[in-house]
């Protein structure tokens, strides 16, 4: 891998382009008040309206909007499916808004991430996703994304991260968020591999052995065959990238943790583009599909670049 993550987010906070707004609220009534006014303003402006919230919130929104012009104008998305894998979220949103923005029609969306039941790794990637949004859509003509956070239920660290990743804040009124941090993303350290773990240093010509190592470990933990094929394709792609861009060699580590099989590939290369693998490749694109493929094949992917090199962790649930 040949670049290093140093780029900073460049959000548009002047009312045009991408608007990424944090909406902290307390309880159902406050949620409805903020969400309904947001939707009604969008409908009045003939904007496309997308809503990705949990089933309960979706139901109370439908009830609140019943019989209004806005009721027919809202497209509801499956929040559980949309947010299940953070590494796929940016592409999913891009797919949803492209038709409207290509026609010059502004889009407003409400997206409330589900934090309950998330593993620490999933939470870390959701926080990073929020930061990446500010970079991914800087060239979007007009998209306003409102992100509700219920301050009565989300943990303090979740809200603290949300405040640092949203350029705008909806409180008494919409405006710049004084807590927003526009510098390089402050990644938390990756957890150390659990013992026992396997480790294999590979070089060009060793991809078959890489696959054999993964197959043996997956078989010992009864990973189903279809999921094994996906994992093998992902790990092979990561190892091939290490050979191609990481100095001709890399290190594979495999272990299990909390009912998950984790395969990690490390090398001395550097990944510069933080959006690599997050955006759908174009049909005529040459190269640059490896990290995209890895995100599509694994339940969770963690990519970190430091001065020492790049680490790609591919996580697959065992059941």
N, C-alpha and C positions, 0 to 999 in steps of 0.2 A: 504494500500500500504506500502511496507516494506523496501524501500531503499531511498537514497538521491543522487541527482545529484551533484557529486563532481569530476567526471572523467574529464580528460583533453584530447583534441584531440592529436593524435600522427601521423601527416602526414609524408609520405615518400617524401623527396625532393631530393633524390639522383639519380633520373632517373629510378628507378624501383618501382614496386608497383603502388599505386594510386598517380597521379599527378593532383593537383587541381589548375588551373592557371587562374588568373584574366587577362582579355584582355580589358583594357580601350581604346576606339578608338573615333575618331571624324568624324562622317559622313559616308556615304555609301562607298566611295572609300576606306577609311581606313579599314572599316569592310571587304570588299571584299579582300583586299590585305592580311590581316591577316588570314582570314578564308580559302581562297583558298590555300595559302602556307601550312597551317596546314593540309588540306585535301590531298594535293598532296604528302606531306611527308608521310602521313599515308598510302596512296595507294602504294607508292614506297616501303614501308616496309611490304606490304601484311597484313596490319592491318584492322580490321573491322572499318567502319566509320559510325557514327550516328550523325544526325543533328536535333536539336530541336530548331527552331527559328520561329518567326512570319511569316505569309503568305507572306508579302512583301519581307522580307529577303530571304525566301525560293525561291521565284521566281527569284530574282536577282542572287542568287547562281546557280540555275539551268541554267540560261542564260549564266553566266560566265563560267560554266563548260561544256557547250554543246559541243559535239564533241570530248571530251577528254576521256582518260581512266578513269579518276576519276568520270566522270558523271555516269558511270554504277556501281560504287562501293559504292555510298552513299545511305544510308537508311534515309529517311526523316521521322521524327516523328511529330505528331500533338502537337505543343508546347502549344496551348491553352488548349487542353484536358490534356496533361501531367502535366502542372503546375497549374491546376485549384484548386487542394487541396494540399497544401504543405506537409501535413502529410503523403501523399501517394507516394511522389516523390522518396524516397530512394528505396522503394520496386519496383517501376516501373523501375528504372534504374537497379537494381539488376536483375530483370527478363530479361531485354534487353541484358545485358552483359554476363550472365552466360554461355550460349552456347559457346561463343567464348573463354572466359577465361578458361573454363573447358578443351578446346582442346589446350590450350597454345597459343592461338592467341591473340595478344594484341588488345585493343580497344581504339579508339580515338573518342571523342564526343565533339560536340559544343552545348552548351545550353545557350540560352539567355532568362532570365526570363522577363515576361511582368509586368512592374510596373505601367503603366498607368491604372487608374480606380480601383486600389486596395484599399481596406479599410485599415486603420491603423493596424487592427488586422491581416489582411492577409500579410501586409508588415512585421510585426514583426515575423510571422511564416516563411516567406520566408528567412529572415535574419538568423533565427535559423537553418533552413534547410541547409543553406550554411555551417554553423559551423559544423553541425552534419555529413555532407558528409565526413569530414576529419577523423571522427571516424568510420563511417560505413564501409568504404572500405579499411582500413589499411591492411587487409589480402588479398586483391585482387591482383592476380599475375601481371597484367599490364593493367592499365586503365588510360588514360590521358583525363581529362575533361577541356575544354577551355570555360570560361564563359565571353562572350563579354558584355561590358557596354558602351553605347553611352554617352560620357561625355557632349555632346551638348544637351541631353534631360533628363537624369536622374538627380534627385535632389542631392544636395551635401551630404545630410545625407545618402542616398542610397549608393552612391559611397564610402563614408567613412566606412560604415559597410562592404561593399564588400572588401575593402582593408584589413580590420581586420580579415576577414574570409577565405582568400585565401593564402595558404602558398607560392605560386609562382606568379610571375608577368611577363606578356609579354609586354615589352615596346620596347626599341630598340632591346633587345634580351631577351630570357627567363632566369629567375634566381630567387633566393629567394626574397620574398617580405618583405622588412624591416618593413612594417606596420602590418604584420600578428601578431595576438594575440593568443597564444596557451594556455592561462589560461582558467579557468571555464567561461562559457558563461555569459555575463552581461545582464541578462534579464531586460527589462523595466517592471515597475510595471503594473499589470493588471488594467484596468479602473474600477472604482467603479460601482456597479449595478445602473441602472437607477431606479428612483422611479416613480410609485409604483412598488415594487417587492414582490413576495411571498417568505416566508422562512419557512422551515419545518425541524426540527431536527428528524432524523429517527434512529431506532435501528433494531436489528434482528426481523423479523416478520412484518416489516413495508413496505416491497417492494410494496405491493398492493396499499398502500396509496401514496407512491411515484409516482406510475404510474397514480393514480387518479389525483394528483395535476398537473402533466404534461398534462394529457388529457384535464383537465378543462381549463387550460391556452391556450393550442393549439387550442381548440375548440372556445374559445372566439376570437381568431385571425384568424380563418378560415384556419388553416393548413390542407392541403389535407390529406386524410386518409392514403395513402401509405407512405407519408413522416412522418406522426405521428407514424406509426408502427416502422419505422426505429429509430426515436428519442426515442420512449419508450424502444426499445431494448438497445440502447446506454446508456440511463440514468439508466436503471435497472442494466446493467453491472457495471457502475461506482459506483452505490450505494452498490451493492453486494461486490465490491472490498473494499469499505470503511468498511463495516461490517466485512469482512474477515481479512483485513490487517490494518485497521485504528482504531483499538481499539473498534470495535463492534458498532460504531455509526458514523454518519456523518450529514452534513447539506446540504439540497437542497435549492437552490435559483433560482427563475425563473423571467425573465423580458423580455421585448421587447425593441429593440433599432435599429433605422434606418432600419426598415423592416426586422429585424432578431429576431428570438426567441432564447433566450439564457438560457440554463440550466446549472447550476453550482453545482458541488458536492465537498464538502470540508471535510477533515478529518485530524487526527493528525498523520497519517502514513507518511512514507518517501519513495520516489521512487529513487533508486540508479542508475539504468541503463537509461541513456538519450535516448537510442534507443528502449526502450520498446514500442511496438506497431508500430514501424516503419518498421520492417522487417517481411516478410511473414512467418508465423509459418510453420514448417515442418509437413508433414502428420502424423508422429509418435510422434509429440511433445505433452507432457502431461502438460496442464496448460499454462499460459502465453499468452492466446489468447484474453483476455478482452480488452486491449487497442487497439490491432489491429482491433478488431471488431468495437470499437467506432470510429476509424479513417475512417473505410469503410462506416459507416452509417450517418455521419454528414458532413455538408459542410465545417466546420472548427473546429478544436480541439486545445485548448490551455491547456497545462499541465505545472504546476509550482510546484516545491518543495522548501520549505524554512525550517528553523529550527522549524517553527510552524506547519508544516504539508504539505499536498498536495492538490492542487486545480485542478479540471478537468472541463474546460468549453467546452460545446458542443453547437455549433452554427448552426442553421438551417434557411435558407432563407424562408421568408413567401410567396414569390412569385418569 
